Amino acid sequence: MSIRADFHVHTTFCDGTATPRGMVEAACAAGLTALGFSGHSFVAFDPSCGMDAEAATNYRAEIDSLRAEYAERLPIFCGIEKDVYGTSDTGVYDYVIGSGHYVPLPDGGFSPADVSPEATEAAIREHFSGDVYRYAATYYEGLAVRLCAEPRVDIVGHFDLITKFNEGGRLFDEADPRYQAAALDALTAAAKKHPRFEINTGAMSRGWRAAPYPAPFLLRRLRELGCSIVLSSDSHSAHTLLSGFEDAAALAKACGFAEAEVLTGSGFKPAKL
């Protein structure tokens, strides 16, 4: 598999375990052809892992310094993972990953979609009267509306994040028409404005899933819509860069894609899988 560039990477500036320098050193050792950092944006109702204004300024300064230092060895890009329920000045970044990590609750507030199986099950039980398909529909409705309102999204991130804890159908049947209709409607709406989606392997490296996001039925729809894809590890540690890329490439090919895109100094360019 020819793609050895990774653009969904987190560090100690948000919820990652490695410093930016540690990530760059690991990328060089692993033979990456490009590395993109994507620190989490600030979310006012959940400031636990996003970068506030001061942290974001320091983050950009450190990435810029590393970019200059490693200019002859590794192309480095400074991006942000902008949560659709968060805030950030995205104009100062090389690229923006737009993603949603929360489910709006019918009685107000938000529930995180990716913290733990227990938190997800509690939200379904306590706020949706145990109706997991209403929970899923609410997630996708909110995600689509917010993505469509975002002026800039270069990559749509882990679109079906609510399946993170659904390995083996633990929470719901992903083949159920109620679930697929909600997911496909949201994807179609979002793709009209932001037609580049990632295939994300992060939940695989952390032991939650056996396959990447998004599911095959969603990838096939993206292919039908003429959208492009990017392979992403969603690395939160230095040893998971490029993790699962072989699986991601195989999934993409099975769903009709022959290429994925990589970020270069002159924008996103196609590369053979």
Stockholm file with secondary structure:
# STOCKHOLM 1.0

chainA/1-273         MSIRADFHVHTTFCDGTATPRGMVEAACAAGLTALGFSGHSFVAFDPSCGMDAEAATNYRAEIDSLRAEYAERLPIFCGIEKDVYGTSDTGVYDYVIGSGHYVPLPDGGFSPADVSPEATEAAIREHFSGDVYRYAATYYEGLAVRLCAEPRVDIVGHFDLITKFNEGGRLFDEADPRYQAAALDALTAAAKKHPRFEINTGAMSRGWRAAPYPAPFLLRRLRELGCSIVLSSDSHSAHTLLSGFEDAAALAKACGFAEAEVLTGSGFKPAKL
#=GR chainA/1-273 SS CCCCEECCBCCTTTTCSSCHHHHHHHHHHTTCSEEEEEEECBCTTCTTSSCCHHHHHHHHHHHHHHHHHTTTTCCEEEEEEEETTSBCCGGGSSEEEEECCEEECTTSSEEESSSCHHHHHHHHHHHSTTCHHHHHHHHHHHHHHHHHHCSCCSEECCTTGGGTTCGGGSSCCTTCHHHHHHHHHHHHHHHHHCCEEEEECHHHHTTSCSSCBSCHHHHHHHHHTTCEEEEECCBSSGGGTTTTHHHHHHHHHHTTCCEEEEEETTEEEEEEC
#=GC SS_cons         CCCCEECCBCCTTTTCSSCHHHHHHHHHHTTCSEEEEEEECBCTTCTTSSCCHHHHHHHHHHHHHHHHHTTTTCCEEEEEEEETTSBCCGGGSSEEEEECCEEECTTSSEEESSSCHHHHHHHHHHHSTTCHHHHHHHHHHHHHHHHHHCSCCSEECCTTGGGTTCGGGSSCCTTCHHHHHHHHHHHHHHHHHCCEEEEECHHHHTTSCSSCBSCHHHHHHHHHTTCEEEEECCBSSGGGTTTTHHHHHHHHHHTTCCEEEEEETTEEEEEEC
//
